[in-house]
Amino acid sequence: MPSYFTGPIRYRSEGGAIVTVENLYAECAGCGAENYSDYSIRRKWAEKHAEKCRALPRR
């Protein structure tokens, strides 16, 4: 993980849910998918997941 981490990165999914990349994990607010890999892998996973996930945001 880069030492310059400044906050979460968010991607909007096809269904409108937010996929968030945090310091230690990434999570989709629509379908609940999670990723705990290395930071750079999490970012790529989140971007690809947001492109494919059609889940609506959970309330």
Stockholm file with secondary structure:
# STOCKHOLM 1.0

chainA/1-59         MPSYFTGPIRYRSEGGAIVTVENLYAECAGCGAENYSDYSIRRKWAEKHAEKCRALPRR
#=GR chainA/1-59 SS CCTTCCSCEEEECTTSCEEEECSSCEEETTTCCEECSCHHHHHHHHHHHHHHCCCCCCC
#=GC SS_cons        CCTTCCSCEEEECTTSCEEEECSSCEEETTTCCEECSCHHHHHHHHHHHHHHCCCCCCC
//
